Amino acid sequence: MNQEPIVRLKNLHKNFGCVKAVEDVCLDIQPGEIFGFLGPNGAGKTTTIAMMLGLIHSSSGQIEIMGEKITPGKTKILGHVGALVGASSAIIPYLSAREHLKLVARLHPDVDARRIEEVLDMVNLSDAAGRKAGKYSTGMKQRLGMAMALVHKPELLILDEPTNGMDPAGMRDMRLLLTRLASEGVTIFLSSHLLHEVEQVCERVALLNNGRVIADGNVATLIKRMTPDMQTQTTNPTNPVINPAGVDLESVFLQLTQTA
């Protein structure tokens, strides 16, 4: 029996005056998957996420999370959602990582001291948990933002560039954590510019350009579908998109966003 999507976006639009920031976006995200949400700067990714989190109104269309419609002022279901969006802006410089999590825990009565320590360990911040967060590097602030998103055991994670500022080891740790969470049944909506990272952890993706979804589906299928068209262009020296060593998600992304 098919499961109902945990996230459903139906004909979603957002206009800022005459600017169409998001235009007719339709997506279904299935329980337990890591779904990649890709697009160049200004494509509408952050605006879409803001609508999903009830931070701004859509101009039209519908957002459902776990079967509940989301609008500003009607966001009770978001208590089952964790989000990492602009982690640095959520950091209070004079509080430690542990104090941040205790603050978040006040909103979730089921979160106890043991869970706080467990999450600090999950994001590799245990050794720095007592230091003031204002002294953290960008990558450490991202880890703290991730811990704040995870502390209440959400069923859905919405992540905007979660590896921003991380070194290669930190990126690997984040990739392993996301894979582990998905194996435990957590659904992850991942917006990222790091296409090689997305290709390693996501089975399905959507490519957004100028506010519209221009492609979506299984990563391997998208690459296979694009490969014949792209290989026919490898003899054209003026085409900068083609990767002569082989077609990957980055090649597909560049091809589609530059020709859309």
Order of alpha helices (4+ residues) and beta strands (2+ residues): beta-beta-beta-alpha-beta-beta-beta-alpha-alpha-alpha-beta-alpha-beta-alpha-beta-beta-alpha-alpha
